[in-house]
Amino acid sequence: MEQTEQLKQQLQQQEKLASLGTLSAGIAHEIQNPLNFVINFSKMSDRLLSDLADIVEENKDKLPDEDREDVEDIVASLRENMAKIVEHGERAVSIIHNILMVARGKENEFLPTDVCKMVKEYVWLSYHAMRANNKNFNIAIHEQYEEGLPMMMLIPQDLSRAVLNVMNNACYTVWKKQQSAGEDYHPEISVAVKAEGANLIISIADNGEGMTEEVKQRLFENFFTTKPMGQGTGLGLGITRDIIENKHGGTISFESTEGEGTTFTLTIPVVGSKGVKEKKE
């Protein structure tokens, strides 16, 4: 009876998540339009500032030195502000694009992917989601992204889910440990992306609770979760393994010490786009 109730709760949670995904896609689409206006008008304003700077330069002899310097300082500050608006606006558009890709992406579609950018975005989305639900949640996130990695042919809408699942678990375990640990405990998560030979390596390590031997044995079982009822479906890591192993032909491994923390390593072969697709087929 208890197992039946647990299954019912988990299926309800899945239905809720599916509805939330549809709603998120709609919200993302609606937000993208005003964001595009913000970015385009910022770029237009920057061009107008350039015209204004040219006019000031042409008429500098007609302006007192003090006024001319003030105008130049104002123009410089406005340019800097416009650049920041464009930068953060384009980052928001990128996040929205990824949300829409997850919601509407084609099944198993390999696309050129900036892995470091994608991982970074979903690491911080996970952090902010956890912080939205727990206002006192605060951790140190250490990031190491190999510079110069080329665009890789991957399934971004699926790989992003895998990163999000692992990061969500890392955030949860350090938060849970913090509830009982003393003041000397400082929750930390380390994220690294690098290439090793023909493989892409993504690792996410935490200094949270770690796992017991029983949890290690059952980790990838569907509907197995260590979280309280309603906080976890027990499907995340099973889905993650399917994404890494079956869809990308890679491996997912972990090392964990009870009471000390856990490291997950996602290894994906990326011998060019052709190599990945041939392996998939």
C-alpha positions in Angstrom: 0.0 0.0 0.0 2.8 2.4 0.9 4.6 1.6 -2.4 1.4 2.2 -4.4 1.0 5.6 -2.7 4.6 6.5 -3.3 4.3 5.6 -7.0 1.1 7.7 -7.2 2.9 10.6 -5.7 5.8 10.2 -8.1 3.6 10.0 -11.2 1.7 13.1 -10.0 5.0 14.9 -9.6 6.0 13.9 -13.2 2.7 15.2 -14.5 3.2 18.4 -12.6 6.7 18.7 -14.1 5.4 18.1 -17.6 2.8 20.8 -17.2 5.4 23.1 -15.8 7.6 22.5 -18.8 4.8 23.5 -21.1 4.1 26.6 -19.1 7.9 27.5 -19.0 8.1 27.3 -22.8 5.1 29.7 -23.1 6.6 32.1 -20.6 10.0 31.9 -22.3 8.5 32.7 -25.7 6.6 35.7 -24.3 9.7 37.1 -22.5 11.9 36.7 -25.6 10.0 39.3 -27.6 10.4 42.3 -25.2 14.0 41.2 -24.6 14.7 41.5 -28.3 13.3 45.0 -28.2 15.5 45.9 -25.3 18.6 44.6 -27.1 17.8 46.2 -30.4 17.0 49.6 -28.9 20.2 49.5 -26.8 22.2 48.9 -30.0 20.3 51.7 -31.7 21.0 54.0 -28.8 24.7 53.2 -28.9 24.8 54.2 -32.6 23.0 57.5 -31.7 25.6 58.1 -28.9 28.3 57.7 -31.6 26.6 60.3 -33.7 26.4 62.6 -30.7 30.1 62.1 -29.9 30.9 63.0 -33.5 28.8 66.2 -33.2 30.5 67.1 -29.9 33.9 66.5 -31.5 33.1 68.7 -34.5 31.9 71.5 -32.2 34.3 71.2 -29.3 35.7 74.7 -30.0 32.3 76.1 -29.3 31.9 74.5 -25.9 33.7 75.5 -22.7 36.3 72.9 -21.7 34.4 72.0 -18.6 31.1 71.4 -20.5 32.8 69.4 -23.2 34.5 67.1 -20.6 31.1 66.6 -18.9 29.5 65.6 -22.2 32.3 63.2 -23.0 32.1 61.6 -19.6 28.3 61.2 -19.9 28.6 59.7 -23.4 31.2 57.2 -22.2 29.1 56.2 -19.2 26.0 55.7 -21.4 28.0 53.6 -23.9 29.2 51.4 -21.0 25.6 51.1 -19.7 24.3 50.2 -23.2 27.0 47.5 -23.6 26.0 45.9 -20.3 22.3 45.9 -21.3 23.1 44.2 -24.5 25.5 41.7 -22.8 23.0 40.6 -20.2 20.0 40.8 -22.5 21.7 38.4 -25.0 22.6 36.1 -22.1 18.9 36.1 -21.1 17.9 35.3 -24.7 20.5 32.5 -24.7 18.9 31.0 -21.6 15.4 31.3 -23.0 16.6 29.6 -26.2 17.9 26.7 -24.2 14.6 26.4 -22.3 12.7 26.4 -25.6 15.1 23.8 -27.0 14.5 21.5 -24.1 10.7 21.9 -24.4 10.4 21.7 -28.2 13.7 20.2 -29.3 13.6 17.3 -31.9 14.2 13.8 -30.5 17.9 12.9 -30.5 18.9 15.8 -32.7 22.7 16.4 -32.7 23.5 20.1 -32.9 26.7 22.2 -32.7 27.0 23.0 -29.0 29.2 25.3 -27.0 29.5 22.9 -24.1 31.2 25.2 -21.6 28.6 27.9 -22.1 25.8 25.4 -21.8 27.2 23.7 -18.6 27.7 27.1 -17.0 24.2 28.3 -17.7 22.6 25.1 -16.3 24.9 25.0 -13.2 23.7 28.5 -12.3 20.1 27.8 -13.2 20.2 24.9 -10.7 21.8 27.1 -8.0 19.2 29.9 -8.4 16.3 27.4 -8.4 17.6 26.0 -5.1 18.1 29.5 -3.7 14.5 30.5 -4.8 13.1 27.7 -2.7 15.6 28.1 0.2 16.4 31.8 0.9 19.3 30.9 3.2 20.9 28.6 0.6 24.4 29.8 -0.3 27.4 27.9 -1.6 30.7 28.3 -3.2 30.8 27.1 -6.8 34.3 26.6 -8.3 34.3 26.4 -12.1 37.0 25.2 -14.5 36.2 25.4 -18.2 38.9 24.5 -20.7 39.5 27.4 -23.1 39.4 26.9 -26.8 37.0 24.0 -26.9 35.4 23.8 -30.3 31.7 23.5 -31.0 30.7 19.8 -30.5 27.9 17.8 -32.1 25.8 16.8 -29.1 22.1 16.6 -28.2 22.0 19.9 -26.2 18.4 19.7 -25.0 19.2 16.3 -23.4 22.7 17.0 -22.2 21.5 20.1 -20.4 19.0 18.0 -18.6 21.7 15.6 -17.5 23.9 18.4 -16.1 20.8 19.9 -14.4 19.9 16.6 -12.8 23.4 16.1 -11.4 23.8 19.7 -10.3 20.4 19.6 -8.6 21.5 16.5 -6.5 24.7 18.2 -5.6 22.9 21.4 -4.4 20.5 19.3 -2.4 23.1 17.2 -0.6 25.3 20.2 0.4 22.1 22.0 1.6 21.0 19.0 3.6 24.4 18.5 5.2 24.5 22.2 6.1 21.3 21.7 8.2 23.1 19.5 10.7 26.8 20.4 10.2 28.5 22.9 12.4 29.6 26.4 11.5 33.0 25.1 10.2 31.2 23.4 7.3 31.4 25.4 4.0 29.2 23.9 1.2 31.1 23.7 -2.1 30.5 22.4 -5.6 33.3 22.1 -8.2 32.4 22.0 -11.9 34.9 21.2 -14.7 34.7 20.7 -18.4 37.6 19.6 -20.5 38.7 17.4 -23.4 40.8 14.3 -22.9 41.8 12.7 -26.1 38.7 11.9 -28.0 36.4 12.4 -25.0 34.5 15.3 -23.5 34.7 15.2 -19.7 32.1 16.9 -17.4 32.6 16.5 -13.7 30.5 17.8 -10.8 31.9 17.3 -7.3 30.3 18.3 -4.0 31.4 18.1 -0.3 27.9 17.0 0.8 26.6 13.9 2.6 28.1 11.3 0.3 26.4 7.9 -0.2 25.9 4.7 1.8 26.7 1.4 0.1 23.0 0.7 -0.3 22.4 4.0 -2.1 25.4 3.4 -4.4 23.9 0.0 -5.4 20.4 1.4 -6.0 21.4 4.8 -7.4 20.2 4.4 -11.0 17.0 2.5 -10.1 13.8 4.1 -11.3 11.7 5.7 -8.5 14.6 5.2 -6.0 15.2 8.5 -4.1 16.7 9.5 -0.8 14.7 12.8 -0.8 11.4 13.2 1.2 8.1 12.5 -0.5 7.2 15.2 -3.0 10.8 16.5 -3.3 12.2 13.9 -5.7 10.8 11.5 -8.3 13.7 9.0 -8.3 13.9 9.3 -12.1 16.6 12.0 -12.5 19.7 9.8 -12.5 18.1 7.0 -14.5 17.3 9.6 -17.2 20.8 11.0 -16.9 22.4 7.6 -17.5 20.1 7.1 -20.5 21.2 10.4 -22.0 24.9 9.8 -21.5 25.2 6.1 -22.3 22.4 5.4 -24.8 22.0 8.7 -26.6 25.7 9.8 -26.6 27.5 6.5 -26.4 29.4 7.7 -23.3 29.6 6.7 -19.6 28.5 8.1 -16.3 30.5 7.2 -13.2 30.7 8.4 -9.6 32.9 8.2 -6.6 31.4 8.8 -3.2 32.5 8.7 0.5 29.8 8.8 3.1 29.9 12.0 5.1 32.5 13.6 2.7 31.0 14.1 -0.7 30.4 12.8 -4.2 31.9 13.3 -7.7 30.0 12.5 -10.9 31.9 12.2 -14.1 30.1 12.3 -17.5 32.4 11.0 -20.3 31.2 11.5 -23.9 33.1 10.5 -27.1 33.4 13.5 -29.5 35.6 12.4 -32.4 33.9 15.0 -34.5 30.2 15.1 -35.4 30.5 12.2 -37.8 32.1 10.0 -35.2 29.3 10.7 -32.7 26.5 10.1 -35.1 28.0 6.9 -36.4 28.3 5.6 -32.8 24.7 6.5 -32.2 23.5 4.7 -35.3 
